Amino acid sequence: MNYRKKKQEGSAITIRVVCAIVFILFSWCWLYYFQCDLLMMAQHVLSHGITHYNRLVGAIGITFVLYLLQHLIHKVTHLNKSFYALTYFPSMLALGMLTDIVPDPASGITHKFSWWLIIVYLLLWGGCTYFFTKLQELDDDPNPHILSRSMWMNLLIMVLLMIMTVSIGNTNAVFHYRMRAERCLLEDDVDGALAAGKKSLECDEHLVMLRMQALARKDAIGDKLFEYKVCGNSKSILPTDRHSTLLLYPVDSVYKFMGAAPAYQMEPMHYLELVQHHMLCKDTVPSKVVADYQLTGYLIDKQIDKFAGEVGKYYALNDSLPKHYREALVLYGHLRSKPVAVYRNTVLDEDYENFRELRRQYPNKMEQKGKVEDQYFGTYWYYYWYE
């Protein structure tokens, strides 16, 4: 009997250790790797930029506090054996709620998970805890070892709790790309900002704005923009009228880079025109950054006539043009019988003819888009015809 009792006690300790390891590893990875940018943004917004979130300290501190909460729950409920993992429910619920952060229209943050659901979850958990506390008196595992039924039951509960945490927390890929890009810009890591979601075909207007800002700082907006997924229109390329917003990266940094801050809310293209006009009135050289924003704004809106009419003011129409400007002018030359801007490039002209031939080979629009995307995604031609 004493041997069996010691074996059961040893099994109970093993279950606790395994559950603790699973929880700590999950919480650490969730906080340190996946949600660190979101938590940094949340602390920045809530403190109005006064305090700064440290991902290492935050991950360790939050995990430690939640583990202490589980320890307290265990002391109160005395749940053991097959149902010990249920003592992690409040900690896992809190972990999910802590990362259930979404932006609201007022440029702040809010939770999407309803508070009344938290109460329902806790009431259900309380009822289950009471029931299983009574049931565990009858739970006599005949083989109390590391691969026992009790161990597998607890691991199953831990998996279900992790799924609950993930389902509650913000796992929106585009929002995470956006937060990573803002953090990288804040840290002057332009390459890191551009790497955020680069291989993904998902985006929103906020992410496009951040990518344009990063590309402009590398003087590559005219060469690289359409190598990324582009959505929205020119109304969201700058935060001048709140069509696109910043949560972590300071708006003042954007305007400082552009050369002027708007006196009131206005559309980005109007703002860019005013900035260029202001510089011309001062007899200074037009800003290349502002010019590139204007020209790419026209391209995003597919206003190639306006683009063709403006590009010659800032660039010589030769092979030194940025890649997307050359592509746009070749496209423009094929669409207009009397172009106002003429640019010739034998290689690009031939490439565009190949592009057109590829389109003609596939009458089915969906199949056509897939085939063209495989070969021409990253060109302005693909964006113009398919986005």
Backbone torsions as a table, in degrees:
resi	resn	phi	psi	omega
1	MET	NA	-45.2	-179.7
2	ASN	-63.8	-37.3	178.9
3	TYR	-64.2	-43.6	-179.3
4	ARG	-65.5	-39.0	179.9
5	LYS	-65.2	-42.3	178.5
6	LYS	-64.2	-37.1	179.3
7	LYS	-65.7	-39.5	178.3
8	GLN	-66.7	-40.5	178.5
9	GLU	-64.8	-40.2	177.3
10	GLY	-63.8	-38.8	177.6
11	SER	-65.2	-40.0	179.5
12	ALA	-63.3	-41.3	178.6
13	ILE	-64.9	-41.2	178.8
14	THR	-60.9	-43.2	178.5
15	ILE	-60.8	-43.0	-179.8
16	ARG	-64.0	-42.9	-179.1
17	VAL	-64.8	-44.9	-179.3
18	VAL	-63.6	-44.5	178.8
19	CYS	-63.0	-39.1	178.9
20	ALA	-64.4	-42.5	179.0
21	ILE	-62.9	-44.9	179.6
22	VAL	-60.5	-46.0	-178.4
23	PHE	-64.4	-47.5	-176.4
24	ILE	-63.8	-43.1	178.7
25	LEU	-64.4	-43.6	179.7
26	PHE	-64.5	-47.3	-179.1
27	SER	-61.8	-42.2	179.7
28	TRP	-61.8	-50.3	-179.1
29	CYS	-64.1	-40.7	-179.8
30	TRP	-61.9	-43.4	-175.6
31	LEU	-85.3	-42.9	-172.6
32	TYR	-79.4	-39.1	-174.6
33	TYR	-99.0	-45.3	-169.4
34	PHE	-93.5	-36.7	-172.5
35	GLN	-111.2	9.7	-174.2
36	CYS	-64.3	-40.5	-179.5
37	ASP	-66.5	-39.0	179.1
38	LEU	-65.3	-42.6	180.0
39	LEU	-68.6	-35.2	175.9
40	MET	-62.3	-43.5	178.2
41	MET	-64.1	-43.0	-178.2
42	ALA	-61.3	-45.1	179.5
43	GLN	-66.1	-37.6	178.5
44	HIS	-62.1	-45.1	-178.5
45	VAL	-68.3	-46.3	-176.1
46	LEU	-68.1	-31.8	-179.9
47	SER	-95.4	3.4	-177.4
48	HIS	56.6	35.9	175.8
49	GLY	81.8	5.1	-176.7
50	ILE	-76.5	-41.0	-178.7
51	THR	-110.6	162.6	-175.9
52	HIS	-128.1	133.4	179.9
53	TYR	-82.3	129.0	175.4
54	ASN	-103.1	118.8	-172.4
55	ARG	-62.8	-36.1	-179.8
56	LEU	-70.2	-51.7	179.9
57	VAL	-63.1	-41.7	-179.5
58	GLY	-62.6	-46.5	-179.2
59	ALA	-63.5	-43.6	179.4
60	ILE	-66.8	-47.5	-177.0
61	GLY	-63.1	-47.2	-178.5
62	ILE	-65.7	-43.5	178.9
63	THR	-61.8	-41.8	179.9
64	PHE	-63.9	-45.5	-180.0
65	VAL	-63.4	-42.7	-179.8
66	LEU	-68.5	-32.4	175.9
67	TYR	-69.4	-37.9	175.2
68	LEU	-63.2	-38.3	176.8
69	LEU	-60.6	-43.8	177.8
70	GLN	-62.2	-41.7	180.0
71	HIS	-61.8	-40.9	178.1
72	LEU	-65.5	-42.7	178.6
73	ILE	-60.3	-40.6	179.7
74	HIS	-65.3	-39.8	178.7
75	LYS	-62.7	-34.5	-177.4
76	VAL	-80.4	-43.3	-172.3
77	THR	-88.1	-27.0	-176.8
78	HIS	60.4	28.8	176.4
79	LEU	-71.9	131.1	-179.9
80	ASN	-141.9	-167.3	175.6
81	LYS	54.4	-127.9	-172.3
82	SER	-70.3	-14.8	-172.3
83	PHE	-118.0	14.8	-178.5
84	TYR	-58.5	-37.2	-176.2
85	ALA	-61.7	-20.4	178.1
86	LEU	-63.4	-19.7	178.1
87	THR	-69.0	-12.5	176.8
88	TYR	-87.8	-3.9	-176.4
89	PHE	-58.0	-52.0	179.9
90	PRO	-59.7	-37.4	180.0
91	SER	-67.2	-42.7	178.2
92	MET	-67.2	-37.6	177.1
93	LEU	-64.2	-44.1	178.8
94	ALA	-63.9	-37.6	178.7
95	LEU	-63.8	-40.0	177.1
96	GLY	-67.0	-44.4	-179.3
97	MET	-65.1	-35.6	-179.6
98	LEU	-62.4	-30.9	-178.6
99	THR	-106.9	12.5	174.7
100	ASP	-88.9	72.2	-173.7
101	ILE	-121.8	125.8	177.5
102	VAL	-133.5	152.0	177.7
103	PRO	-73.0	151.6	173.8
104	ASP	-116.1	167.2	-174.9
105	PRO	-58.5	-21.1	-178.1
106	ALA	-88.1	17.9	-179.7
107	SER	65.7	20.7	174.2
108	GLY	-106.7	-154.3	178.8
109	ILE	-133.4	159.6	178.9
110	THR	-153.9	178.3	175.8
111	HIS	-106.7	142.7	176.3
112	LYS	-96.1	-17.6	-179.7
113	PHE	-83.0	126.8	-174.6
114	SER	-68.6	137.6	179.4
115	TRP	-64.7	-33.2	180.0
116	TRP	-67.0	-27.1	176.0
117	LEU	-68.7	-32.1	176.4
118	ILE	-62.5	-44.2	179.1
119	ILE	-62.2	-43.3	178.4
120	VAL	-61.6	-44.7	179.9
121	TYR	-60.5	-44.5	-178.3
122	LEU	-67.3	-38.0	177.5
123	LEU	-64.9	-43.3	178.0
124	LEU	-63.8	-42.3	178.0
125	TRP	-63.1	-42.2	178.5
126	GLY	-60.6	-42.3	178.1
127	GLY	-64.3	-43.7	178.7
128	CYS	-64.8	-39.5	179.7
129	THR	-62.0	-45.6	178.7
130	TYR	-61.1	-44.3	-178.2
131	PHE	-64.6	-45.8	-176.7
132	PHE	-73.9	-25.5	174.4
133	THR	-62.2	-41.1	176.6
134	LYS	-71.9	-38.2	-176.2
135	LEU	-70.0	-30.1	-175.9
136	GLN	-66.1	-18.6	176.1
137	GLU	-65.3	-24.7	179.3
138	LEU	-99.2	-3.4	-176.3
139	ASP	-85.6	91.0	-177.5
140	ASP	-111.3	93.0	-179.2
141	ASP	-71.7	119.7	-177.7
142	PRO	-71.2	-17.0	-178.3
143	ASN	-128.5	73.1	-177.0
144	PRO	-76.7	85.0	178.0
145	HIS	-136.8	-177.7	-171.3
146	ILE	-64.8	-24.7	178.2
147	LEU	-108.4	29.5	-176.6
148	SER	-76.1	171.3	176.5
149	ARG	-59.5	-39.0	-179.7
150	SER	-62.6	-40.1	179.6
151	MET	-64.5	-46.7	-179.7
152	TRP	-65.0	-35.1	178.3
153	MET	-64.4	-43.5	179.5
154	ASN	-67.2	-38.7	177.8
155	LEU	-65.8	-37.2	176.4
156	LEU	-62.7	-42.9	178.5
157	ILE	-63.0	-41.5	179.3
158	MET	-62.9	-39.6	177.8
159	VAL	-62.9	-44.0	179.1
160	LEU	-63.7	-37.6	178.3
161	LEU	-67.6	-37.9	177.4
162	MET	-65.6	-39.5	176.7
163	ILE	-62.3	-40.1	177.8
164	MET	-61.4	-45.3	-179.8
165	THR	-60.6	-45.7	-179.5
166	VAL	-64.6	-38.1	-179.1
167	SER	-69.2	-27.2	179.7
168	ILE	-84.2	-43.4	-177.1
169	GLY	-66.8	164.0	179.4
170	ASN	-78.8	112.0	178.3
171	THR	-115.7	18.3	179.2
172	ASN	-66.3	115.8	-173.7
173	ALA	-61.1	-43.8	-176.7
174	VAL	-64.9	-40.5	179.1
175	PHE	-63.8	-38.0	177.8
176	HIS	-68.5	-38.4	174.7
177	TYR	-59.7	-43.4	-177.8
178	ARG	-62.4	-46.0	-179.6
179	MET	-65.8	-38.1	177.9
180	ARG	-65.0	-41.3	179.6
181	ALA	-64.1	-42.4	178.4
182	GLU	-63.5	-43.3	179.4
183	ARG	-62.1	-44.1	-179.1
184	CYS	-64.0	-40.8	176.6
185	LEU	-63.2	-38.7	178.3
186	LEU	-62.2	-32.9	-179.6
187	GLU	-93.8	11.3	-178.7
188	ASP	60.2	27.4	176.8
189	ASP	-99.7	81.2	-175.9
190	VAL	-65.3	-40.9	179.7
191	ASP	-63.4	-38.4	177.5
192	GLY	-64.5	-39.0	178.0
193	ALA	-63.5	-39.5	-179.7
194	LEU	-73.3	-25.4	-179.7
195	ALA	-77.2	-18.1	-177.3
196	ALA	-65.9	108.8	177.9
197	GLY	71.0	20.2	-175.1
198	LYS	-60.7	-37.4	-176.8
199	LYS	-86.9	-2.3	-178.5
200	SER	-90.2	147.5	175.2
201	LEU	-95.9	9.1	176.1
202	GLU	-96.8	141.9	176.2
203	CYS	-162.4	172.1	168.5
204	ASP	-141.8	177.1	-174.2
205	GLU	-65.8	-28.5	178.9
206	HIS	-67.7	-42.1	-179.8
207	LEU	-67.3	-37.6	176.5
208	VAL	-61.6	-43.5	178.7
209	MET	-59.3	-44.0	-179.1
210	LEU	-66.2	-39.8	178.2
211	ARG	-65.6	-38.9	177.4
212	MET	-63.3	-39.9	179.1
213	GLN	-64.0	-43.1	179.5
214	ALA	-66.7	-43.3	179.4
215	LEU	-64.8	-38.3	179.0
216	ALA	-63.3	-34.0	179.2
217	ARG	-72.3	-17.3	174.8
218	LYS	-101.9	5.8	-177.0
219	ASP	54.4	44.4	-175.8
220	ALA	-131.6	14.4	-174.9
221	ILE	-64.3	-35.0	179.7
222	GLY	-80.7	-12.0	-179.3
223	ASP	-102.2	-27.6	-167.2
224	LYS	-122.7	-14.5	-169.5
225	LEU	-55.0	-47.5	-174.0
226	PHE	-82.1	5.5	169.1
227	GLU	-79.4	-11.4	173.9
228	TYR	-104.1	161.9	172.2
229	LYS	-66.5	130.0	-179.8
230	VAL	-120.7	128.4	177.2
231	CYS	-135.4	170.0	-178.0
232	GLY	82.8	-156.3	179.9
233	ASN	-145.9	-171.0	-175.3
234	SER	-67.7	-13.7	179.3
235	LYS	-70.2	-11.9	-176.9
236	SER	-117.3	12.0	-176.5
237	ILE	-79.8	-14.1	175.7
238	LEU	-142.6	154.3	-177.2
239	PRO	-84.7	37.0	-174.2
240	THR	-80.4	-20.5	179.3
241	ASP	-133.9	20.3	173.4
242	ARG	67.5	15.4	169.7
243	HIS	-68.5	-31.8	173.1
244	SER	-128.8	144.9	-173.4
245	THR	-130.1	161.2	175.2
246	LEU	-116.5	137.5	-179.5
247	LEU	-108.0	-29.8	-176.2
248	LEU	-119.2	-45.3	-178.9
249	TYR	-77.1	130.1	-176.0
250	PRO	-65.1	133.1	176.8
251	VAL	-61.5	-35.2	-179.7
252	ASP	-59.3	-32.2	179.0
253	SER	-66.3	-35.1	177.3
254	VAL	-64.8	-49.1	-176.8
255	TYR	-68.4	-33.2	176.2
256	LYS	-63.4	-40.9	178.5
257	PHE	-67.9	-36.8	-179.1
258	MET	-74.8	-25.0	177.0
259	GLY	110.1	-10.2	-179.8
260	ALA	-166.7	151.4	176.2
261	ALA	-103.5	141.9	179.4
262	PRO	-69.7	143.0	-180.0
263	ALA	-76.0	-22.5	179.8
264	TYR	-155.9	172.8	179.9
265	GLN	-67.3	132.8	179.6
266	MET	-155.7	163.5	177.8
267	GLU	-68.6	144.0	-177.0
268	PRO	-53.9	-41.6	-178.1
269	MET	-65.4	-36.4	176.4
270	HIS	-67.6	-41.1	177.0
271	TYR	-59.3	-44.9	-179.6
272	LEU	-63.6	-39.6	177.4
273	GLU	-63.0	-41.2	179.5
274	LEU	-65.3	-40.4	179.7
275	VAL	-63.9	-44.8	178.5
276	GLN	-64.6	-41.3	178.6
277	HIS	-62.3	-40.9	179.0
278	HIS	-61.7	-40.7	179.9
279	MET	-69.2	-37.4	178.1
280	LEU	-66.4	-37.9	178.3
281	CYS	-64.2	-27.4	179.3
282	LYS	-90.2	5.8	-179.5
283	ASP	57.8	36.2	175.8
284	THR	-106.3	163.8	-179.8
285	VAL	-67.9	133.9	178.1
286	PRO	-56.0	141.2	-178.2
287	SER	-68.2	126.0	177.7
288	LYS	-65.6	-37.6	178.9
289	VAL	-60.6	-48.7	-179.7
290	VAL	-64.3	-40.8	178.8
291	ALA	-61.2	-44.0	179.2
292	ASP	-64.4	-37.8	176.3
293	TYR	-63.0	-43.6	178.8
294	GLN	-61.4	-48.8	-176.2
295	LEU	-65.0	-42.9	178.5
296	THR	-71.3	-27.9	173.7
297	GLY	-61.4	-43.6	175.9
298	TYR	-62.4	-40.5	-179.5
299	LEU	-67.1	-40.0	177.8
300	ILE	-61.2	-39.5	178.3
301	ASP	-80.2	-2.0	-178.9
302	LYS	62.0	30.1	176.7
303	GLN	-93.5	72.3	-173.4
304	ILE	-71.7	-22.1	175.8
305	ASP	-67.2	-44.6	177.0
306	LYS	-64.7	-40.6	178.4
307	PHE	-59.4	-47.8	-178.9
308	ALA	-62.4	-33.8	179.9
309	GLY	-74.6	-21.4	-175.5
310	GLU	-103.8	-29.4	-170.7
311	VAL	-60.8	-33.6	-179.8
312	GLY	-67.5	-16.5	178.3
313	LYS	-73.0	-22.7	-173.3
314	TYR	-119.1	-19.4	-176.6
315	TYR	-135.6	147.2	168.7
316	ALA	-74.6	137.1	-175.6
317	LEU	-83.4	72.4	178.4
318	ASN	-139.2	-167.9	-174.0
319	ASP	-72.6	-2.9	175.9
320	SER	-81.8	-5.9	177.6
321	LEU	-60.3	147.1	172.3
322	PRO	-57.1	153.0	-173.2
323	LYS	-51.6	-52.0	-175.3
324	HIS	-69.0	-28.4	176.9
325	TYR	-68.7	-39.7	176.8
326	ARG	-63.7	-43.8	178.9
327	GLU	-62.2	-41.4	-179.4
328	ALA	-65.6	-39.4	179.9
329	LEU	-70.0	-35.5	175.1
330	VAL	-64.5	-45.0	176.5
331	LEU	-59.9	-45.9	179.8
332	TYR	-59.4	-41.7	-179.9
333	GLY	-64.2	-29.6	178.6
334	HIS	-83.2	-21.6	-177.3
335	LEU	-93.8	-20.4	-175.2
336	ARG	-118.7	133.1	179.7
337	SER	-77.7	-27.4	179.0
338	LYS	-127.2	74.1	-177.2
339	PRO	-68.4	144.2	177.7
340	VAL	-84.7	-16.3	177.0
341	ALA	-131.8	129.6	-175.7
342	VAL	-116.6	126.0	176.1
343	TYR	-135.8	127.9	-178.9
344	ARG	-118.0	132.8	175.0
345	ASN	-149.8	111.2	-173.0
346	THR	-57.9	-43.5	-178.1
347	VAL	-65.0	-46.0	-179.9
348	LEU	-67.5	-38.4	177.4
349	ASP	-60.7	-42.5	178.8
350	GLU	-67.1	-39.5	179.0
351	ASP	-64.0	-39.0	179.0
352	TYR	-68.6	-34.9	175.7
353	GLU	-63.7	-38.8	175.6
354	ASN	-64.6	-38.1	176.4
355	PHE	-59.9	-47.2	179.8
356	ARG	-65.1	-39.7	179.6
357	GLU	-64.7	-40.0	177.7
358	LEU	-61.8	-40.1	177.9
359	ARG	-63.7	-40.0	-178.3
360	ARG	-68.3	-24.8	-177.6
361	GLN	-71.0	-19.7	-175.2
362	TYR	-126.5	94.3	-179.1
363	PRO	-64.7	-33.1	178.7
364	ASN	-67.6	122.9	-172.3
365	LYS	-62.1	-42.5	-178.6
366	MET	-66.5	-45.2	178.5
367	GLU	-64.7	-40.1	179.5
368	GLN	-60.4	-46.2	-179.3
369	LYS	-61.2	-42.4	180.0
370	GLY	-62.9	-43.2	-179.6
371	LYS	-67.2	-42.8	-180.0
372	VAL	-67.1	-39.5	180.0
373	GLU	-60.0	-40.4	-179.4
374	ASP	-58.3	-35.3	-174.3
375	GLN	-103.5	-27.2	-169.8
376	TYR	-124.2	5.4	174.3
377	PHE	-63.5	134.9	-174.7
378	GLY	106.8	-5.9	174.9
379	THR	-105.5	158.2	176.4
380	TYR	-68.8	-27.6	179.3
381	TRP	-60.8	-45.2	179.4
382	TYR	-62.0	-45.2	-179.8
383	TYR	-60.5	-44.8	-175.2
384	TYR	-62.2	-39.9	-173.9
385	TRP	-93.2	-19.7	-170.7
386	TYR	-127.4	-7.3	-179.8
387	GLU	-105.9	NA	NA
